[in-house]
Amino acid sequence: MSTAATRLPGKWLSRISETVISLASAIVFFILDIIDVVMCVFFRAFDEFLEGTSPSCYCMERGGAQEEEKRGLDSVGVDGECEPSESLRGRKNVFRRLRFRPRIWSKEGGFRVGKRMSRWSDCGCESCLSWMSSGSDSRLHVVVKEQQRARLENSSGVTTVHNVIFIHGFLSSSSLWTETIFPNLSEYSKQNYKLFAVDLLGFGRSPKPRDCLYTLRDHLEMIEKSVILPFHVKSFHLVAHSMGCVIALALAAKYSDSVKSVTLTAPPYFSSSKGDASLQALHKLATRRVWPPLLFGSAFMSWYEHLGRCVCFLICRNHRTWESILKLLTGRRELHFRIMDLTRHTHHSAWHTMHNVICGGARFLDKYLEILRAAGVKIRVVQGTEDQVVPMECSHNMKVKAPETELEIVANADHNTVILGRAKDFTRNLESLWASAGKNVAEQVDDHVGQEVHK
């Protein structure tokens, strides 16, 4: 009797709190809808005044940014992977149905900025613009860890190069891997593997062009252009985190005959068989709720194009000032790489990558898994039980879709500490997978590999 009496107040308290959160969310996001429209007018006015032109946005339910979409499609051909995500136009807003589209004057003789140059609302420091010095043939920033013994000779006398490509997640960079995995490699891996950690297009020290929609195809082509082709990569392993998992699956599916293994950490997997996968991914990853705070932040940046640009204008554009303040407050000469990575992008690159890769890529993940299963590629999925960014159901659903997938659930680890909090264990597990995958493709690897990996 006492137990039931205890549960009853708990149920009511839970219902009341849920009701309060739902009501607060409805009010807050209604206000944000209004402010986003106001900021649409503001940015269109300033874009035209300072640059002589105002790029289209996605404020209308249909057709917004059609000019950019058409340009993006024409540049790479008609293909699903190069199409903008439906989530860009399908985001609900109380004003979008009114087809509100402000008409702003155009200032004659305004300062026109080339598509490759920084916008007035983006950072123009030397570090953020360093990629432009490479000219039109720009490539991704790639950190290459050369192995001391590049080739192993098997019993048939055929030499094989062991390559690993690392792909980071959203608002991150190659530092995720160079600061955690690279220092913890075994001696065998240091001698026999060639590692490539890329800064994805639009992030870190890689190019951030304005005339790009940052579609899945755009990211794939840049990885090919920056790693696979110039380094003559014939076979490789893939390691990815969060958003990078979508790109990794696409790359693995395209090179299914060359990829040996794929390690996916906290993959945002949503089956395309359940309605509109793009909008489903948006609602799952960025639910319009004010609590918990992390979810509110995701919704704020994912649903509001112009408010997100405001945040980037205040933080990313002034990142050197904020970094100086943080160094002064913490007394550190160097900040943690995660803090530095948060600002190394433009709003244009982050906004389109979020929608066109994470949401738009959801339409193709089932197809990619089917291709990899048919090719017999080893897939390993890792996720922490405390992940508040990517729902745990994503990893479990991937296991259901591809039963051969090796699934590791890490207790008490969140979206980032699943790697950062256990770098040594994570690295050892990677090396073990690489060794086993190599044997599965008939590579004659020395018996001491397993011993070195598990030391």
C-alpha positions as CSV (number, residue, x, y, z in Angstrom):
1,M,0.0,0.0,0.0
2,S,2.8,2.4,0.9
3,T,4.7,1.5,-2.3
4,A,1.6,2.4,-4.5
5,A,1.2,5.6,-2.5
6,T,4.8,6.5,-3.2
7,R,4.5,5.8,-7.0
8,L,1.4,7.9,-7.4
9,P,3.0,11.3,-6.5
10,G,5.9,10.4,-8.7
11,K,3.6,9.8,-11.7
12,W,1.8,13.0,-11.2
13,L,5.1,14.9,-10.8
14,S,6.4,13.4,-14.0
15,R,3.2,14.3,-15.9
16,I,3.2,17.9,-14.5
17,S,6.8,18.4,-15.5
18,E,6.2,17.1,-18.9
19,T,3.2,19.4,-19.4
20,V,5.2,22.4,-18.2
21,I,8.1,21.5,-20.6
22,S,5.7,21.0,-23.5
23,L,3.9,24.3,-22.8
24,A,7.2,26.2,-22.4
25,S,8.6,24.7,-25.6
26,A,5.5,25.8,-27.6
27,I,5.8,29.3,-26.3
28,V,9.6,29.6,-26.7
29,F,9.7,28.2,-30.2
30,F,6.7,30.4,-31.3
31,I,8.8,33.4,-30.2
32,L,11.8,32.1,-32.0
33,D,9.8,31.7,-35.1
34,I,9.0,35.4,-35.0
35,I,12.6,36.4,-34.2
36,D,13.9,34.3,-37.0
37,V,11.7,36.1,-39.6
38,V,12.9,39.4,-38.2
39,M,16.6,38.3,-38.6
40,C,15.8,37.2,-42.1
41,V,14.9,40.8,-43.0
42,F,18.0,42.1,-41.1
43,F,20.5,39.8,-42.9
44,R,19.0,40.3,-46.3
45,A,19.3,44.1,-45.8
46,F,22.9,43.9,-44.7
47,D,23.9,41.4,-47.3
48,E,22.6,43.6,-50.1
49,F,24.1,46.7,-48.5
50,L,27.6,45.4,-47.8
51,E,27.9,42.8,-50.7
52,G,25.6,44.1,-53.3
53,T,23.6,40.9,-53.4
54,S,21.5,38.9,-51.0
55,P,21.7,35.1,-51.3
56,S,18.4,33.2,-51.1
57,C,17.4,31.5,-47.9
58,Y,15.0,28.7,-47.0
59,C,12.3,30.7,-45.3
60,M,9.6,29.7,-47.7
61,E,8.0,26.3,-47.5
62,R,8.7,25.7,-51.2
63,G,11.3,27.2,-53.4
64,G,13.5,29.0,-50.9
65,A,17.1,29.0,-52.1
66,Q,16.0,27.5,-55.4
67,E,18.7,29.4,-57.2
68,E,21.5,27.9,-55.1
69,E,19.9,24.4,-55.3
70,K,19.8,24.6,-59.1
71,R,23.4,25.7,-59.2
72,G,24.4,22.9,-56.9
73,L,22.6,20.3,-58.9
74,D,23.9,21.6,-62.2
75,S,27.5,21.4,-60.9
76,V,27.4,17.8,-60.0
77,G,24.6,16.3,-62.1
78,V,21.3,14.8,-61.1
79,D,21.8,12.4,-58.3
80,G,20.1,11.9,-55.0
81,E,23.3,12.3,-53.0
82,C,23.8,15.8,-54.4
83,E,20.2,17.0,-53.8
84,P,19.5,19.4,-50.9
85,S,17.7,17.7,-48.0
86,E,13.9,18.1,-47.7
87,S,14.5,19.1,-44.1
88,L,15.7,22.5,-45.4
89,R,12.2,23.3,-46.7
90,G,10.2,21.0,-44.6
91,R,10.9,22.7,-41.2
92,K,7.7,24.0,-39.7
93,N,7.3,27.7,-39.0
94,V,4.2,29.6,-38.3
95,F,5.1,32.2,-40.9
96,R,6.4,29.9,-43.6
97,R,2.9,29.0,-44.7
98,L,2.2,32.7,-45.2
99,R,4.9,32.7,-47.9
100,F,6.4,35.7,-46.2
101,R,9.3,37.0,-48.3
102,P,10.6,40.5,-47.5
103,R,11.6,42.7,-50.4
104,I,14.8,44.6,-49.6
105,W,16.3,47.4,-51.6
106,S,19.5,46.8,-53.5
107,K,22.3,49.2,-52.9
108,E,24.0,50.2,-56.2
109,G,27.7,50.0,-56.0
110,G,27.7,47.8,-52.9
111,F,30.7,45.9,-51.9
112,R,30.5,42.7,-53.8
113,V,32.4,39.8,-52.3
114,G,33.5,36.8,-54.4
115,K,32.1,33.4,-53.7
116,R,35.4,32.2,-52.5
117,M,35.9,35.1,-50.1
118,S,34.7,35.6,-46.6
119,R,31.3,37.0,-46.0
120,W,31.0,40.1,-43.8
121,S,29.4,37.9,-41.1
122,D,32.2,35.3,-41.2
123,C,35.6,35.4,-39.7
124,G,38.3,36.8,-41.9
125,C,41.4,35.9,-39.9
126,E,44.5,34.3,-41.5
127,S,43.8,30.9,-40.1
128,C,40.2,30.8,-41.3
129,L,41.2,32.0,-44.8
130,S,44.4,30.1,-45.2
131,W,42.8,27.5,-47.6
132,M,42.2,30.2,-50.2
133,S,45.9,30.5,-50.9
134,S,45.9,27.1,-52.6
135,G,43.9,28.6,-55.5
136,S,41.1,26.9,-57.4
137,D,42.5,23.4,-56.9
138,S,41.9,23.5,-53.1
139,R,41.8,20.3,-51.1
140,L,40.9,19.2,-47.6
141,H,43.4,19.7,-44.8
142,V,44.7,16.1,-44.1
143,V,46.9,15.0,-41.3
144,V,48.9,12.0,-42.6
145,K,50.7,9.7,-40.2
146,E,53.3,7.9,-42.2
147,Q,54.2,4.4,-41.3
148,Q,57.8,3.3,-40.9
149,R,57.2,0.1,-42.9
150,A,54.6,0.9,-45.6
151,R,54.4,-2.5,-47.2
152,L,54.0,-6.0,-46.0
153,E,54.8,-8.9,-48.2
154,N,52.5,-11.9,-48.0
155,S,53.3,-15.5,-49.0
156,S,52.5,-14.9,-52.6
157,G,55.0,-12.1,-52.8
158,V,52.3,-9.4,-53.2
159,T,52.8,-6.2,-51.3
160,T,49.9,-4.6,-49.5
161,V,49.5,-1.1,-48.0
162,H,47.4,-0.7,-44.9
163,N,45.5,2.5,-44.9
164,V,43.0,4.0,-42.4
165,I,40.9,7.0,-43.1
166,F,39.4,8.9,-40.1
167,I,36.3,11.1,-40.5
168,H,35.2,13.4,-37.6
169,G,31.7,14.5,-36.7
170,F,29.8,17.8,-36.6
171,L,31.7,20.9,-35.4
172,S,34.8,18.9,-35.0
173,S,38.1,18.3,-36.9
174,S,40.9,15.9,-37.5
175,S,42.2,16.8,-34.0
176,L,39.6,14.4,-32.6
177,W,41.8,11.6,-33.9
178,T,45.3,13.1,-33.8
179,E,44.9,13.9,-30.1
180,T,43.3,10.7,-28.9
181,I,43.9,7.7,-31.2
182,F,47.2,8.5,-32.9
183,P,49.2,8.8,-29.5
184,N,47.8,5.5,-28.3
185,L,48.7,3.3,-31.4
186,S,50.7,0.2,-30.8
187,E,54.2,-0.1,-32.2
188,Y,53.0,-2.5,-34.8
189,S,50.4,0.0,-36.1
190,K,52.9,2.8,-36.1
191,Q,55.2,0.7,-38.3
192,N,52.6,-0.8,-40.7
193,Y,49.7,1.5,-41.1
194,K,49.3,4.8,-42.9
195,L,46.7,7.0,-41.2
196,F,44.7,9.8,-42.8
197,A,42.7,12.2,-40.6
198,V,40.7,14.7,-42.6
199,D,39.1,18.1,-41.8
200,L,35.8,17.8,-43.6
201,L,34.8,20.3,-46.2
202,G,33.7,23.5,-44.3
203,F,35.3,22.6,-41.0
204,G,38.7,23.0,-39.3
205,R,41.4,24.1,-41.7
206,S,39.7,22.8,-44.9
207,P,38.0,25.0,-47.6
208,K,34.7,26.7,-46.7
209,P,33.4,27.9,-50.1
210,R,30.3,29.9,-50.4
211,D,29.2,28.5,-53.7
212,C,28.7,25.0,-52.3
213,L,25.7,23.3,-50.8
214,Y,27.8,20.8,-48.7
215,T,25.8,17.8,-49.9
216,L,26.9,14.3,-49.3
217,R,28.3,14.1,-52.8
218,D,30.4,17.3,-52.2
219,H,32.0,15.7,-49.1
220,L,32.7,12.4,-50.9
221,E,34.3,14.1,-53.9
222,M,36.6,16.2,-51.6
223,I,37.8,13.1,-49.7
224,E,38.5,11.4,-53.0
225,K,40.3,14.4,-54.3
226,S,42.3,14.9,-51.1
227,V,43.1,11.4,-50.0
228,I,42.1,8.5,-52.2
229,L,43.4,9.8,-55.6
230,P,46.6,11.7,-54.6
231,F,47.8,9.0,-52.2
232,H,46.8,6.2,-54.6
233,V,44.8,4.5,-51.8
234,K,43.7,1.1,-53.2
235,S,42.3,-0.4,-50.0
236,F,41.5,1.1,-46.6
237,H,39.7,0.9,-43.2
238,L,37.3,3.6,-42.2
239,V,36.8,5.1,-38.7
240,A,34.1,7.7,-38.1
241,H,32.3,9.5,-35.4
242,S,28.7,10.9,-35.3
243,M,27.9,12.8,-38.5
244,G,31.1,11.4,-40.1
245,C,29.4,8.0,-39.9
246,V,27.0,9.0,-42.7
247,I,29.9,10.1,-44.9
248,A,31.9,6.9,-44.0
249,L,29.0,4.6,-45.0
250,A,28.6,6.5,-48.3
251,L,32.3,6.2,-49.0
252,A,32.4,2.6,-48.0
253,A,29.4,1.8,-50.3
254,K,31.1,3.5,-53.2
255,Y,34.3,1.6,-52.6
256,S,32.8,-1.6,-51.3
257,D,35.5,-3.7,-53.1
258,S,38.3,-1.7,-51.4
259,V,37.1,-1.0,-47.9
260,K,38.2,-3.6,-45.3
261,S,36.3,-2.5,-42.2
262,V,34.1,0.3,-41.0
263,T,34.0,1.5,-37.4
264,L,31.0,3.7,-36.7
265,T,30.9,5.6,-33.4
266,A,27.5,7.0,-32.4
267,P,26.0,6.8,-35.9
268,P,22.9,8.9,-36.6
269,Y,21.1,6.0,-38.4
270,F,17.4,6.4,-39.3
271,S,15.9,3.8,-41.6
272,S,14.7,5.3,-44.9
273,S,11.9,2.8,-44.9
274,K,9.9,4.7,-42.3
275,G,8.5,7.6,-44.3
276,D,10.5,10.7,-44.9
277,A,13.9,9.8,-43.4
278,S,15.3,13.4,-43.7
279,L,12.5,15.0,-41.6
280,Q,12.5,12.0,-39.3
281,A,16.2,12.5,-38.6
282,L,15.6,16.2,-37.9
283,H,12.8,15.5,-35.5
284,K,14.8,12.8,-33.7
285,L,18.1,14.7,-33.4
286,A,16.7,18.2,-32.9
287,T,13.3,17.9,-31.2
288,R,11.8,21.3,-30.5
289,R,12.0,21.2,-26.7
290,V,13.5,23.6,-24.2
291,W,14.8,20.7,-22.0
292,P,17.3,19.2,-21.8
293,P,19.6,22.1,-22.7
294,L,21.6,20.1,-25.1
295,L,18.5,19.2,-27.1
296,F,17.4,22.8,-27.1
297,G,20.7,23.9,-28.5
298,S,20.5,21.4,-31.3
299,A,16.9,22.5,-32.1
300,F,17.9,26.1,-32.0
301,M,20.7,25.7,-34.5
302,S,18.9,23.2,-36.7
303,W,15.5,24.8,-37.1
304,Y,16.4,28.5,-37.3
305,E,18.6,29.5,-40.3
306,H,19.0,33.1,-39.4
307,L,19.2,32.8,-35.6
308,G,21.9,30.2,-36.2
309,R,23.8,32.8,-38.3
310,C,23.5,35.2,-35.4
311,V,25.2,32.7,-33.1
312,C,28.0,32.2,-35.7
313,F,28.3,36.0,-36.2
314,L,28.8,36.5,-32.4
315,I,31.0,33.5,-31.6
316,C,32.7,32.1,-34.8
317,R,33.4,35.5,-36.3
318,N,35.0,36.6,-33.0
319,H,36.6,33.3,-32.0
320,R,40.0,34.8,-31.5
321,T,38.6,37.2,-28.9
322,W,36.7,34.4,-27.1
323,E,39.8,32.2,-27.1
324,S,41.9,35.0,-25.6
325,I,39.3,35.5,-22.8
326,L,39.2,31.8,-22.1
327,K,42.9,31.5,-21.9
328,L,43.0,34.5,-19.5
329,L,40.3,33.0,-17.3
330,T,41.8,29.5,-17.3
331,G,45.4,30.5,-17.2
332,R,46.2,28.2,-20.1
333,R,48.4,28.9,-23.0
334,E,46.6,26.3,-25.2
335,L,42.9,25.5,-25.1
336,H,41.4,22.0,-25.5
337,F,41.1,21.0,-29.1
338,R,37.3,20.6,-28.8
339,I,36.9,24.2,-27.8
340,M,39.0,25.3,-30.8
341,D,37.1,23.1,-33.2
342,L,33.7,24.5,-32.3
343,T,34.3,27.8,-34.1
344,R,36.2,26.5,-37.2
345,H,33.4,26.8,-39.7
346,T,31.0,29.2,-41.3
347,H,27.3,29.3,-40.8
348,H,26.8,28.4,-44.5
349,S,29.0,25.3,-44.2
350,A,27.6,24.1,-40.9
351,W,23.9,24.8,-41.8
352,H,24.0,22.9,-45.1
353,T,26.2,20.1,-43.8
354,M,23.8,19.5,-40.9
355,H,20.8,19.3,-43.2
356,N,22.3,17.8,-46.4
357,V,24.5,15.2,-44.7
358,I,23.0,14.3,-41.4
359,C,19.3,14.6,-42.4
360,G,19.6,14.2,-46.2
361,G,21.9,11.3,-45.9
362,A,19.4,9.3,-43.9
363,R,17.6,8.6,-47.2
364,F,20.5,6.4,-48.3
365,L,21.8,4.6,-45.2
366,D,19.7,1.4,-45.8
367,K,21.0,1.2,-49.3
368,Y,24.6,1.6,-48.1
369,L,24.2,-1.1,-45.5
370,E,22.8,-3.5,-48.1
371,I,25.8,-2.9,-50.4
372,L,28.3,-3.4,-47.6
373,R,26.5,-6.6,-46.4
374,A,26.6,-8.0,-49.9
375,A,30.3,-7.2,-50.1
376,G,31.0,-8.8,-46.8
377,V,32.5,-5.7,-45.2
378,K,33.1,-5.9,-41.5
379,I,31.1,-3.2,-39.6
380,R,31.5,-2.3,-36.0
381,V,29.2,0.1,-34.1
382,V,30.1,1.7,-30.8
383,Q,27.9,3.9,-28.7
384,G,27.7,5.1,-25.1
385,T,24.7,4.5,-22.9
386,E,24.6,8.2,-21.8
387,D,24.6,9.6,-25.4
388,Q,22.1,12.6,-25.4
389,V,22.9,13.6,-29.0
390,V,22.2,10.4,-31.0
391,P,19.4,8.2,-29.6
392,M,20.5,4.7,-28.6
393,E,17.9,3.3,-30.9
394,C,20.1,4.3,-33.9
395,S,22.7,1.7,-33.1
396,H,20.2,-1.0,-32.2
397,N,18.2,-0.4,-35.4
398,M,21.4,-0.7,-37.4
399,K,22.1,-4.0,-35.8
400,V,18.6,-5.1,-36.8
401,K,19.1,-4.0,-40.4
402,A,22.5,-5.6,-40.6
403,P,22.7,-8.5,-38.1
404,E,26.3,-9.2,-38.9
405,T,27.2,-5.8,-37.4
406,E,29.4,-6.0,-34.3
407,L,27.7,-3.8,-31.6
408,E,29.5,-2.5,-28.6
409,I,27.5,-0.5,-26.0
410,V,29.8,1.4,-23.6
411,A,28.3,1.9,-20.1
412,N,28.4,5.5,-18.6
413,A,29.8,7.0,-21.8
414,D,28.2,9.9,-23.7
415,H,28.5,11.1,-27.3
416,N,32.1,12.3,-26.8
417,T,33.5,10.3,-23.9
418,V,32.8,7.1,-25.8
419,I,36.1,8.1,-27.5
420,L,37.7,10.8,-25.3
421,G,37.1,9.0,-22.0
422,R,38.6,5.7,-23.2
423,A,41.1,6.5,-25.9
424,K,43.4,3.5,-25.1
425,D,40.6,0.9,-25.1
426,F,39.1,2.5,-28.2
427,T,42.4,2.3,-30.0
428,R,43.1,-1.3,-29.1
429,N,39.6,-2.3,-30.3
430,L,40.3,-0.6,-33.6
431,E,43.6,-2.4,-34.1
432,S,42.0,-5.7,-33.3
433,L,39.3,-5.1,-35.9
434,W,41.9,-4.0,-38.5
435,A,43.9,-7.2,-37.9
436,S,40.9,-9.5,-38.1
437,A,39.5,-7.7,-41.2
438,G,42.9,-8.1,-42.9
439,K,42.9,-11.8,-42.3
440,N,39.4,-12.1,-43.6
441,V,40.5,-10.7,-47.0
442,A,43.4,-13.3,-47.1
443,E,46.2,-11.0,-46.0
444,Q,49.0,-12.9,-44.3
445,V,49.6,-10.8,-41.3
446,D,52.2,-11.9,-38.8
447,D,50.9,-13.8,-35.7
448,H,52.4,-11.2,-33.4
449,V,49.8,-8.6,-34.5
450,G,47.1,-9.9,-32.1
451,Q,49.7,-10.0,-29.3
452,E,50.8,-6.5,-29.9
453,V,47.3,-5.2,-30.1
454,H,46.2,-6.6,-26.8
455,K,49.2,-5.6,-24.8
